[in-house]
Amino acid sequence: MSGNKILLDTNAVLYLLGGKLSPRQIPKGFYVISFVSELELLSYPNLTEIDEKSIKKFLTDVEIIDVTPEIKRQTITMRKQYNLKLPDAIICATALSSNALLVTFDKSLRKVTEVNILIPS
């Protein structure tokens, strides 16, 4: 692992795979996702076989961070403090506990001051 750790939110992965986000729009580094994003990506409604293959290929190229006791604690704190949806709280807690930059298109996450967040333009 070299460089900065970059945690991609589910929406960032979808934009990246769909061509709406260029790799040039995000910093270079070591890319990771939360297990929540893995679940969301593979259970996306109306997923075509081609899309599923593309997602599975992507998943082999990134580290998937599983839940840990620290992520659980941070999730509870963030959900209470910011009234986040559970998946968003888990992803933010994963970024915080991993000391990773969170790349997301969810502007509502700006309020989470503990997490370094990038919303690409």
Residue frames as qw, qx, qy, qz and C-alpha x, y, z in Angstrom:
[[0.000, 0.890, 0.455, 0.000, 0.00, 0.00, 0.00],
 [0.433, -0.095, 0.020, 0.896, 1.43, 3.36, -0.98],
 [0.051, -0.360, -0.272, -0.891, 0.11, 6.90, -1.05],
 [0.358, -0.086, 0.368, -0.854, -2.94, 8.35, 0.59],
 [0.122, 0.283, 0.950, -0.058, -5.88, 6.14, 1.44],
 [0.341, 0.040, -0.211, -0.915, -8.99, 7.13, -0.53],
 [0.277, 0.276, 0.885, -0.252, -12.37, 5.67, 0.49],
 [0.202, -0.076, -0.523, -0.824, -14.85, 5.75, -2.38],
 [0.506, 0.180, 0.508, -0.674, -18.51, 6.09, -1.44],
 [0.544, 0.319, 0.774, 0.058, -20.96, 3.90, -3.36],
 [0.425, 0.850, 0.238, -0.200, -22.11, 6.82, -5.50],
 [0.011, -0.796, 0.496, 0.347, -18.50, 7.66, -6.42],
 [0.417, -0.150, 0.866, 0.232, -17.93, 4.06, -7.54],
 [0.513, 0.585, 0.627, -0.047, -21.10, 4.12, -9.65],
 [0.261, 0.924, -0.050, -0.275, -20.07, 7.43, -11.24],
 [0.208, -0.620, 0.684, 0.322, -16.56, 6.10, -11.86],
 [0.452, 0.071, 0.871, 0.178, -17.81, 2.87, -13.47],
 [0.423, 0.716, 0.549, -0.080, -20.48, 4.77, -15.41],
 [0.518, 0.334, 0.259, 0.744, -18.03, 7.29, -16.83],
 [0.120, -0.914, -0.267, -0.282, -19.55, 10.29, -15.01],
 [0.460, -0.844, 0.254, 0.108, -16.43, 10.59, -12.85],
 [0.677, 0.605, -0.372, 0.194, -12.98, 10.67, -14.36],
 [0.836, -0.283, -0.246, 0.400, -10.10, 9.14, -12.39],
 [0.403, 0.349, -0.091, 0.841, -8.40, 12.53, -12.89],
 [0.330, -0.679, -0.125, -0.644, -11.07, 14.12, -10.66],
 [0.799, -0.594, -0.030, -0.084, -9.95, 12.19, -7.60],
 [0.150, -0.805, 0.574, -0.014, -6.57, 12.18, -5.88],
 [0.700, 0.295, -0.650, 0.023, -4.13, 9.39, -6.55],
 [0.367, -0.486, 0.636, -0.473, -3.73, 6.94, -3.73],
 [0.073, 0.004, -0.996, 0.050, -4.69, 3.57, -2.35],
 [0.517, -0.178, -0.231, -0.805, -8.42, 3.06, -3.03],
 [0.018, -0.108, -0.939, 0.326, -10.69, 1.33, -0.55],
 [0.480, -0.354, -0.335, -0.729, -14.41, 0.89, -0.05],
 [0.462, -0.217, 0.622, -0.594, -16.61, -0.08, 2.86],
 [0.129, 0.123, 0.982, 0.060, -18.27, -3.48, 2.94],
 [0.345, 0.588, 0.492, -0.541, -21.52, -1.47, 2.79],
 [0.341, 0.622, -0.331, -0.622, -20.61, -0.22, -0.68],
 [0.031, 0.185, -0.948, -0.258, -19.83, -3.77, -1.79],
 [0.220, 0.377, 0.865, -0.246, -23.31, -4.84, -0.66],
 [0.336, 0.684, 0.210, -0.613, -25.00, -1.82, -2.23],
 [0.202, 0.529, -0.584, -0.581, -23.17, -2.24, -5.54],
 [0.056, 0.072, -0.972, -0.216, -23.96, -5.93, -5.91],
 [0.128, 0.482, 0.834, -0.234, -27.60, -5.55, -4.88],
 [0.140, 0.325, -0.120, -0.928, -28.30, -2.53, -7.10],
 [0.630, 0.449, 0.530, -0.347, -31.76, -2.87, -8.69],
 [0.707, 0.689, 0.087, -0.137, -31.85, -3.81, -12.39],
 [0.291, -0.669, 0.611, 0.307, -28.18, -4.75, -12.42],
 [0.811, 0.480, -0.239, -0.232, -27.28, -6.17, -15.83],
 [0.960, -0.101, 0.071, 0.252, -24.88, -9.06, -16.25],
 [0.568, 0.552, -0.083, 0.604, -22.36, -6.68, -17.87],
 [0.222, -0.798, 0.181, -0.530, -22.70, -4.23, -14.96],
 [0.857, -0.490, 0.135, -0.090, -22.26, -7.02, -12.43],
 [0.887, 0.154, -0.004, 0.436, -19.08, -8.21, -14.17],
 [0.286, 0.697, -0.124, 0.646, -17.74, -4.65, -14.20],
 [0.505, -0.738, 0.177, -0.412, -18.50, -4.23, -10.49],
 [0.948, -0.288, 0.096, 0.095, -16.92, -7.58, -9.59],
 [0.721, 0.395, -0.076, 0.565, -13.81, -6.65, -11.56],
 [0.031, -0.774, 0.165, -0.610, -13.66, -3.31, -9.74],
 [0.743, -0.611, 0.114, -0.247, -14.03, -5.09, -6.38],
 [0.939, -0.042, -0.022, 0.340, -10.92, -7.16, -7.11],
 [0.505, 0.526, -0.076, 0.680, -8.94, -3.93, -7.61],
 [0.202, -0.669, 0.217, -0.682, -9.77, -2.27, -4.27],
 [0.203, 0.005, -0.856, 0.476, -9.51, -3.22, -0.63],
 [0.510, -0.551, -0.425, -0.506, -12.87, -3.82, 1.03],
 [0.028, 0.299, -0.643, 0.704, -12.87, -2.75, 4.66],
 [0.500, -0.413, -0.752, -0.118, -15.03, -4.93, 6.90],
 [0.450, -0.779, -0.057, -0.432, -16.72, -3.80, 10.08],
 [0.505, 0.142, -0.635, 0.567, -14.57, -3.59, 13.19],
 [0.373, -0.633, -0.577, 0.357, -15.39, -2.72, 16.81],
 [0.216, -0.351, -0.012, 0.911, -13.95, 0.79, 16.18],
 [0.125, -0.164, -0.546, -0.812, -16.16, 1.28, 13.10],
 [0.348, -0.565, -0.742, -0.098, -19.17, 0.14, 15.13],
 [0.338, -0.575, -0.389, 0.635, -18.42, 2.69, 17.87],
 [0.098, -0.231, 0.212, 0.944, -17.86, 5.51, 15.39],
 [0.159, -0.338, -0.725, -0.579, -21.02, 4.56, 13.44],
 [0.324, -0.656, -0.663, 0.161, -23.15, 4.85, 16.56],
 [0.275, -0.524, -0.154, 0.791, -21.61, 8.19, 17.46],
 [0.036, -0.101, 0.422, 0.900, -22.02, 9.65, 13.96],
 [0.190, -0.456, -0.778, -0.387, -25.55, 8.36, 13.50],
 [0.312, -0.703, -0.545, 0.333, -26.59, 9.97, 16.77],
 [0.279, -0.499, -0.008, 0.820, -24.64, 13.19, 16.28],
 [0.058, 0.261, -0.426, -0.864, -25.50, 13.86, 12.65],
 [0.658, 0.342, 0.443, -0.503, -28.74, 11.88, 12.20],
 [0.225, 0.443, -0.706, -0.504, -27.22, 10.00, 9.25],
 [0.920, 0.101, -0.176, -0.336, -28.74, 7.04, 7.48],
 [0.840, -0.405, 0.356, 0.065, -27.11, 3.86, 8.74],
 [0.849, 0.312, 0.170, 0.391, -25.14, 3.11, 5.52],
 [0.263, 0.841, -0.106, 0.460, -23.81, 6.70, 5.42],
 [0.515, -0.775, 0.305, -0.202, -22.82, 6.52, 9.08],
 [0.921, -0.160, 0.292, 0.205, -20.96, 3.24, 8.49],
 [0.690, 0.546, 0.089, 0.467, -19.12, 4.66, 5.47],
 [0.018, -0.890, 0.193, -0.413, -18.15, 7.85, 7.35],
 [0.713, -0.613, 0.328, -0.085, -17.01, 5.80, 10.35],
 [0.920, 0.120, 0.208, 0.311, -14.96, 3.59, 8.03],
 [0.452, 0.740, -0.057, 0.495, -13.26, 6.64, 6.52],
 [0.314, -0.846, 0.263, -0.341, -12.56, 8.06, 9.97],
 [0.833, -0.438, 0.339, 0.008, -11.21, 4.85, 11.45],
 [0.859, 0.242, 0.237, 0.384, -9.08, 4.24, 8.33],
 [0.246, -0.678, 0.143, 0.678, -7.78, 7.81, 8.25],
 [0.416, 0.253, 0.666, 0.564, -8.97, 7.98, 4.63],
 [0.201, 0.227, -0.130, -0.944, -10.24, 10.77, 2.42],
 [0.434, 0.428, 0.772, -0.182, -13.92, 10.09, 1.65],
 [0.083, 0.115, -0.488, -0.861, -14.86, 10.75, -1.98],
 [0.197, 0.492, 0.825, -0.195, -18.62, 11.14, -2.28],
 [0.018, -0.343, -0.410, -0.845, -21.29, 13.03, -4.18],
 [0.399, -0.673, -0.623, -0.008, -23.54, 13.12, -1.11],
 [0.129, 0.583, -0.125, 0.793, -23.46, 16.81, -0.15],
 [0.641, -0.667, -0.114, -0.364, -25.30, 16.11, 3.10],
 [0.883, -0.223, -0.219, 0.349, -22.13, 14.45, 4.43],
 [0.323, 0.613, -0.176, 0.699, -20.35, 17.82, 4.48],
 [0.493, -0.729, 0.069, -0.470, -21.73, 18.29, 7.98],
 [0.935, -0.299, -0.076, 0.176, -19.55, 15.43, 9.28],
 [0.053, 0.946, -0.305, 0.099, -16.60, 17.50, 10.44],
 [0.666, -0.521, 0.529, 0.074, -14.46, 14.61, 11.72],
 [0.781, 0.200, 0.521, 0.278, -14.06, 13.13, 8.23],
 [0.070, -0.491, 0.410, 0.765, -11.96, 14.60, 5.41],
 [0.583, 0.510, 0.626, -0.090, -14.45, 14.69, 2.52],
 [0.055, -0.284, 0.484, 0.826, -14.02, 15.47, -1.17],
 [0.554, 0.585, 0.535, -0.253, -17.09, 16.15, -3.31],
 [0.412, -0.017, 0.531, 0.740, -15.84, 16.22, -6.93],
 [0.313, 0.598, 0.133, -0.726, -17.21, 18.96, -9.15]]
